[in-house]
Amino acid sequence: MTKFYHGKTETPNGSRQVKKLFIKAVLENHIVSLLIMVLTYIDYTRKYNTDRNQRSIFLQILLFAKIALILNLVCNLLNPEPVNEFAELIHVLGIFSHAFQLLSFCFIPVLVDYTIHKDPSGSRKIKAGSLFTAVVYFIFLISFRSDRQIIHIIFRYIPVVIIIAEIVFSGKSYLKRQIVLLLIFCAAISIGVLSDRFLGTIDVIWPCYSTVLLFIYLGIIRTDLKIDALTGIGNRYAFGEFIETTSKKGTKENENSVCIVMMDIDRFKKINDAFGHAEGDNALKDMAAILTRSIRHTDFVARYGGDEFVLAVYPEYDIQKVMDRILESIKIHNEKNFRPYTLEISYGYDIYSQSRYKSMDDFISHVDKLMYKQKEERRRISGGSGK
């Protein structure tokens, strides 16, 4: 009976056929995984309409994984038998392979942290901790030449512990998404480690992990589709998805489901004409930042188009208090004289009800009219004209 183990093959007669099977298994597990990582890396490096920090972190994860995988592949190809002349080289390459693999694992929590908080400084702290963990792991591997399986298992699960802590203490609305990622990440590591350890397979952890990276990448792409590139908040597509989900919830529960606010920047065209489109972009960015700071994490905000923004607040909260906070934030922003103009908004809002409106489109049109009604009233009072 032939048994395959990590980095070596035990066979009664050392047959050439067994060696071929070993090499075939190694290539199948490693080449497919490497191909997924390389293609993902190439595709992502060509995408510029995305969060730069998130992009940098994920590309580093892919880079470390590719280095570890290539080193591991070389080790396996040099070591088809228990004893050979490359033993010392294989040992050194194996240590570096495991260290880079752990670095890739540990940068997953860095990505999770940045996804939740969007704070590069916080992510850098976790990144520094990941580098420290990899160095400690490297020292352990050098110190213990044999019986390192427990060390491998313990260190590979450190990223899982970090992600769990991040989820528990984050208090953000990304909770469900991060739990799904945690479960997939845990499953991938567990399947790979347990299969290689007890079933005698060869580095099954790599196809499992490449699947996790592909899942993360698809999630990033899907998220990018829902982010407004200029302001960093949700876009009209994200709002449509939110409304679809909310409408279904309202129908199912037969109750008012959400309060929608439509707002736009007054005299936005004059800002563009007087100060240029760059300042117009700054006005949109400032407005998005003000809205983000003024709402709860359970509320939803998006750029609807042009200088229009949309806000969704659940009915149990007092929407006028929310708007008062936004108006106060705009006032503080204007008093600081950041820009050569002041920001002002017009807005309209109402609570969506299935019994009052045939469709969400009709309701959005109704709220939009309320916004323009307020805008016209403000124009009459101020004697101004234009957007």
C-alpha positions in Angstrom: 0.0 0.0 0.0 1.3 3.5 -0.9 0.8 6.4 1.5 1.3 10.0 0.6 2.4 12.5 3.2 3.4 16.2 3.2 6.8 16.4 1.4 7.5 12.7 1.0 6.3 9.3 -0.2 6.5 6.0 1.5 6.4 3.0 -0.8 7.4 -0.6 -0.3 9.4 -1.0 -3.4 10.1 2.6 -4.4 8.5 2.1 -7.8 8.7 4.6 -10.5 5.0 4.5 -11.0 4.4 5.7 -7.4 6.8 8.6 -8.0 4.8 9.6 -11.0 1.6 9.5 -9.1 3.1 11.6 -6.4 4.4 14.3 -8.8 1.0 14.2 -10.6 -0.8 14.8 -7.3 1.6 17.6 -6.4 1.2 19.4 -9.7 -2.6 19.1 -9.7 -3.0 20.6 -6.3 -0.3 23.3 -6.8 -0.7 24.4 -10.4 -4.4 24.9 -10.3 -4.1 26.9 -7.1 -1.2 28.9 -8.5 -3.2 29.6 -11.7 -6.2 30.9 -9.7 -3.9 33.2 -7.7 -1.9 34.5 -10.7 -5.0 35.3 -12.7 -6.7 37.0 -9.8 -3.6 39.0 -9.1 -3.3 40.1 -12.8 -7.0 41.0 -13.0 -7.0 43.0 -9.8 -3.8 45.0 -10.7 -5.7 46.2 -13.7 -8.6 47.6 -11.7 -8.2 51.2 -10.6 -11.7 52.1 -9.8 -11.4 50.6 -6.3 -10.3 51.4 -2.8 -6.5 51.7 -3.0 -5.8 50.5 0.6 -8.1 47.5 0.2 -6.5 46.8 -3.2 -3.0 47.0 -1.7 -3.8 44.6 1.2 -5.4 42.0 -1.0 -2.6 42.1 -3.5 -0.1 41.5 -0.6 -2.2 38.5 0.5 -2.0 37.1 -3.0 1.7 37.8 -3.3 2.6 36.0 -0.1 0.4 33.1 -1.0 2.0 32.8 -4.4 5.5 32.9 -2.9 4.6 30.2 -0.3 3.0 28.0 -2.9 5.9 28.2 -5.4 8.4 27.3 -2.6 6.2 24.5 -1.4 5.9 23.2 -5.0 9.7 23.2 -5.3 10.1 21.3 -2.0 7.7 18.6 -3.1 9.3 18.2 -6.5 12.8 17.9 -5.0 11.6 15.4 -2.4 9.7 12.5 -3.9 11.5 10.1 -1.6 12.1 10.1 2.2 15.9 10.7 1.9 17.8 12.5 -0.8 20.7 14.9 -1.4 18.5 18.0 -1.3 17.3 17.5 2.3 18.9 20.6 3.7 17.7 22.8 0.9 14.2 21.4 1.2 14.3 22.1 4.9 15.2 25.8 4.4 12.7 26.3 1.6 10.0 24.6 3.6 10.6 27.0 6.5 10.2 30.1 4.2 7.2 28.5 2.5 5.4 28.1 5.9 6.3 31.6 7.0 4.9 33.2 3.8 1.8 31.0 4.0 1.2 32.3 7.5 1.8 35.9 6.4 -0.9 35.4 3.8 -3.3 33.9 6.4 -2.6 36.7 8.9 -3.3 39.4 6.3 -6.8 38.2 6.0 -7.7 39.8 9.4 -6.0 43.0 8.1 -8.4 43.0 5.1 -11.4 42.3 7.4 -10.4 45.1 9.7 -10.1 47.6 6.9 -13.4 46.5 5.4 -15.2 47.1 8.7 -13.5 50.3 9.8 -12.0 51.9 6.6 -9.2 53.0 8.9 -5.7 52.5 7.4 -3.9 53.3 10.8 -5.9 50.5 12.5 -5.1 48.1 9.7 -1.4 48.9 9.9 -1.4 47.9 13.6 -2.8 44.5 12.7 -0.4 44.2 9.8 2.5 44.9 12.2 1.2 42.2 14.5 0.9 39.8 11.5 4.6 40.4 10.6 5.6 39.8 14.3 3.6 36.6 14.3 5.3 35.4 11.1 8.7 36.1 12.6 7.9 34.2 15.8 6.6 31.3 13.6 9.8 31.4 11.6 11.9 31.2 14.8 9.9 28.2 16.0 10.4 26.4 12.7 14.1 26.9 12.9 14.3 25.8 16.6 12.2 22.7 16.2 13.3 20.6 13.2 11.0 17.7 14.0 7.4 17.3 15.4 6.3 20.7 14.0 2.8 19.7 13.1 1.3 21.1 16.3 3.2 24.4 15.7 1.8 24.6 12.2 -1.8 24.0 13.4 -1.6 26.5 16.3 -0.2 29.3 14.2 -2.5 28.7 11.2 -5.5 29.3 13.5 -4.1 32.6 14.9 -5.8 34.6 12.0 -9.1 32.9 12.9 -8.8 34.1 16.5 -8.1 37.7 15.2 -11.1 37.7 12.9 -13.4 36.4 15.7 -12.1 39.2 18.0 -12.6 41.8 15.2 -16.2 40.6 14.7 -17.0 40.6 18.4 -15.7 44.0 19.1 -16.4 45.9 15.8 -20.1 46.6 16.5 -20.6 47.3 12.8 -23.3 46.2 10.3 -20.8 44.1 8.4 -21.3 41.3 11.0 -23.1 38.8 8.8 -20.6 39.1 5.9 -17.6 38.7 8.2 -19.1 35.6 9.8 -19.5 34.0 6.4 -15.9 34.8 5.6 -14.8 33.4 9.0 -16.7 30.2 8.4 -15.3 29.7 4.9 -11.7 30.5 6.1 -12.0 28.1 9.0 -13.4 25.4 6.8 -10.7 25.8 4.2 -7.9 25.6 6.8 -9.5 22.7 8.7 -10.2 20.6 5.6 -6.6 21.2 4.3 -4.9 20.5 7.7 -7.0 17.5 8.7 -6.9 15.9 5.2 -3.1 16.2 4.9 -2.6 15.0 8.5 -5.0 12.1 8.7 -5.9 11.1 5.1 -2.4 11.2 3.7 -3.2 13.8 1.0 -0.7 16.2 -0.4 -1.2 19.9 0.4 -4.9 20.0 0.0 -4.8 23.2 2.0 -3.7 25.1 -1.2 -6.7 24.4 -3.4 -8.9 25.1 -0.3 -7.1 28.4 0.4 -7.1 29.5 -3.3 -10.9 29.0 -3.2 -11.1 31.3 -0.1 -9.1 34.0 -2.0 -11.3 33.7 -5.0 -14.4 34.0 -2.8 -12.9 37.1 -1.2 -12.0 38.6 -4.6 -15.5 38.1 -6.0 -16.9 39.7 -2.8 -14.6 42.7 -3.4 -15.7 43.0 -7.0 -19.3 42.8 -6.0 -18.8 45.5 -3.3 -17.0 47.8 -5.8 -20.0 47.6 -8.1 -22.0 49.2 -5.3 -19.6 51.9 -4.3 -19.5 55.4 -5.8 -16.0 55.9 -7.0 -15.9 59.6 -6.3 -17.4 59.8 -2.8 -16.8 56.3 -1.5 -20.4 55.8 -0.3 -23.0 53.6 -1.9 -24.2 54.3 -5.5 -27.6 54.1 -7.2 -27.1 50.4 -7.8 -26.5 49.8 -4.1 -29.6 51.9 -3.3 -31.7 49.8 -5.7 -30.5 46.6 -4.0 -31.3 48.0 -0.6 -34.8 49.1 -1.7 -35.5 45.7 -3.2 -34.6 44.0 0.0 -36.6 46.5 2.1 -39.6 46.3 -0.2 -39.7 42.5 0.2 -39.4 42.9 4.0 -42.2 45.5 4.1 -44.5 43.2 2.1 -43.7 40.2 4.3 -44.2 42.0 7.6 -47.0 44.2 6.2 -45.7 47.3 7.9 -43.9 50.6 7.2 -40.4 49.5 6.3 -38.3 52.6 5.8 -38.1 56.4 5.7 -36.5 57.7 2.5 -34.8 61.2 2.3 -33.9 62.7 -1.0 -31.5 65.7 -0.9 -29.3 67.6 -3.2 -26.7 70.5 -3.0 -28.2 73.9 -3.6 -26.5 76.0 -6.4 -24.2 73.1 -7.3 -24.0 74.3 -10.9 -22.7 77.7 -9.7 -19.9 76.0 -7.7 -18.8 74.2 -10.8 -19.0 77.3 -13.0 -17.3 79.6 -10.5 -14.6 77.3 -9.1 -14.2 74.5 -11.6 -15.2 70.8 -11.6 -12.5 69.9 -9.2 -14.2 72.0 -6.5 -17.5 70.5 -7.6 -16.0 67.1 -6.8 -14.8 68.4 -3.5 -18.3 69.5 -2.6 -19.7 66.1 -3.4 -17.0 64.4 -1.3 -17.5 66.8 1.6 -21.3 66.2 1.5 -20.8 62.4 1.5 -18.4 62.7 4.5 -20.9 64.8 6.4 -23.7 62.4 5.8 -21.6 59.4 6.8 -20.5 61.1 10.0 -24.1 62.1 10.9 -25.9 58.8 10.5 -26.0 55.5 12.4 -24.4 52.4 11.1 -27.8 50.9 10.6 -28.9 53.8 8.3 -28.1 53.7 4.6 -26.7 56.5 2.4 -25.9 56.7 -1.2 -25.1 59.1 -4.0 -28.2 58.9 -6.2 -26.7 60.7 -9.2 -25.2 64.1 -9.9 -25.5 66.2 -6.7 -28.4 64.1 -5.4 -28.0 61.9 -2.3 -30.5 59.5 -0.8 -30.7 58.5 2.9 -32.8 55.6 4.3 -33.6 55.5 8.0 -35.8 52.9 9.8 -39.2 54.4 11.0 -38.5 53.8 14.7 -35.9 56.6 14.6 -37.0 60.3 14.4 -36.0 61.3 10.9 -36.2 65.0 11.7 -33.5 64.6 14.4 -31.3 62.8 11.9 -31.8 65.8 9.5 -31.1 68.2 12.3 -27.7 66.5 12.9 -26.9 66.6 9.2 -27.8 70.3 9.0 -25.7 71.1 12.1 -22.7 69.2 10.6 -23.1 71.3 7.4 -23.1 74.5 9.5 -20.0 73.5 11.4 -18.3 72.5 8.1 -19.1 75.9 6.5 -17.9 77.8 9.6 -14.5 76.2 9.3 -14.1 77.8 5.8 -12.6 74.8 4.2 -13.8 75.8 0.7 -14.4 79.1 -1.1 -18.1 78.4 -1.0 -20.7 77.2 1.5 -22.7 74.0 1.3 -26.5 74.1 1.5 -29.0 71.4 0.8 -32.7 70.9 0.0 -34.4 67.8 1.0 -37.7 65.9 1.2 -38.7 62.8 3.0 -41.6 60.4 3.8 -42.2 56.9 5.2 -42.8 54.2 2.6 -46.0 52.2 3.0 -47.3 49.4 0.8 -50.8 50.6 1.3 -50.1 54.1 0.0 -47.9 53.4 -3.0 -48.1 50.9 -5.8 -44.4 50.6 -6.2 -41.2 51.9 -4.7 -40.5 53.9 -7.9 -43.8 55.9 -7.3 -42.7 56.5 -3.8 -39.2 57.7 -4.8 -40.8 60.1 -7.3 -43.1 61.4 -4.6 -40.1 62.1 -2.2 -38.2 63.7 -5.1 -41.1 66.1 -5.6 -41.1 67.0 -1.9 -37.4 67.8 -2.2 -37.9 70.1 -5.2 -40.8 71.8 -3.5 -38.6 72.7 -0.6 -35.9 73.9 -3.1 -38.4 76.2 -4.8 -39.5 77.6 -1.5 -35.9 78.3 -0.5 -35.3 80.1 -3.8 -38.3 82.3 -3.4 -37.2 83.2 0.1 -33.6 84.0 -0.9 -34.6 85.5 -4.2 -31.9 83.2 -5.9 -32.2 81.1 -9.0 -30.4 78.1 -10.5 -29.1 75.0 -8.9 
